[in-house]
Amino acid sequence: MNIKQFEYKPLSHYSYAIVSNGKMAVIDPERNPDAYIAFAKANNAQITAIIETHPHADFVSSHLELHHITGATIYNSEKTGADYPHQGFDDGATITLGAVTLKSINTPGHSPDSITIVASDGTTTALFTGDTLFIGDVGRPDLREKAGNMQAKREELAGMMHETMQHKFNDLPDSAVVYPAHGAGSLCGKGMSDASSSTLGEERGHNWAFKKQSKQDFMDTLLDGQPFIPSYFGFDVDLNKTGAKNVKAAIDSIPFEEQSTATGLIVDMRDEKTFKKGHLEGSFNIQAVSENAKFETWLGAIVKPEEKFTLVIDAKENKENILQRVAKIGYENQLVQVITLAQNNLETTSALDLEDFKQNPDRYTIVDIRNQSEIDGGKFFESALPHPLNELRSTASNIPTDKPIVVHCAGGYRSAAGSSILQEKLEGATVYDLSDDVKEFQ
């Protein structure tokens, strides 16, 4: 059994290929199917199965596109109510893949339709646990109250997760390798390890969710302190239930113009220093200048599903890459156009006098845009007003403007977006970005 793990770092997403005797299965594929097709070709394998452990909330899957390209059967729980061609894959169902047997176990908790795939070749057992069992944690139970064919309240799902962890893995060996759909940095859980895999024995020994505890204690721990839910999560659940269109065709149809301008909702992906030197009025600076930047997460947290927007990019040669990133969360259909900027009629952002701020912090209104869980863990400035970035477009009007405003996060990335939002929302206000200088106050 040849197992390949693929990682998409900005969303901390893991997907998988299993190859045996010239046959290949793909599990929880990301939006762009090219890597799986290339891996199949390199291994002289035919993709015959595509398996979705559940309809994902944080990314758009390429299961339907892979089906159209390869003819492979899509498998998922019938509880999903999928609107694409598929075969049900629930408790006890099996798929033969060369010398490997793939068996499904219904493991609800993260969602009511979650499954775990048990792969065995007689000597090795591997578990593809989706968002049910992570390394060091389990999936959050609060994403399916308003999305998907099967909706469930968080308390109900937390109870399901307790049942899953108590019983569903009991008959599997300690040596079984655990391959989750996410690692540390994903918003699909709150306490995931940096490790990309583990064994069931290690998880039984160290994962809090396997420890002996009452159902209520388990539920209380699971429900407490979960991170915020980005605006796009429910949208992606529904899109994955239907199946996304061909990604290349979708992004190739988006208009592009160099040296242009725009009005309306504008997202500028350039680095913050370049943005501050000149940008279109009202632009939101959501940076995508590194491969690991959380561009997708913050695009989907700040811009709501169905909102039309223009995307400003730094150079024509980067258009394909940035559009692939937009499509990772299914936002390509919301794009009105992609442009590079004409160098006239641009706004600038003033730089903060850091020494004056250090000596006279009371002369400023300080806005803390970290996540609520971070704020609850301790403030950097006692007088700071809490306004988490994912809520800032709605709460900005509550921020007083009688003093200059200083925006901070934990490292500088989010404050670039936050300060640009306030610059657009609070007309006439002076807004500064503390940026990475925040580290001097930690």
Buried (B, 14 or more C-beta within 10 A) or exposed (E): BBBBEBEBEBBBBBBBBBBBEEBBBBBBBBBBBEBBBEBBEEBEBBBBBBBBBBBBBBBBBBBBBBBBBBEBBBBBBBBBEBEBEBEEBBEEBEBEBBEBBBBBBBBBBBBBBBBBBBBBBEEEBBBBBBBBBBBBBBBBBBBBBEBBBBBBEBEBBBBBBBBBBBEBBEEBEEEBBBBBBBBBBBBBBBBBBEBBBBBBBBBBEEBBBBEEBEEEEBBEBBBEEBBBBBBBBBBBBBBBBEBBBBBBEBBEEBEBEEEBBBEEBBBBBBBBEBBBEBBBEBBBBBBBBEEEBBBBBBBBBBBBBEEEBBBBBBEEEBBEEBBBBBBBBBBBBBBBBBBBBEEEEBBEBEEBEBEEBEEEBEEBBBBBBBBBBBBEEEBBBEEBBBBBBBBBBEBBEEBEBEEBBBBBBBEBBBBBBBBBBBBBBBEEBBBBBBBBBBEEEE
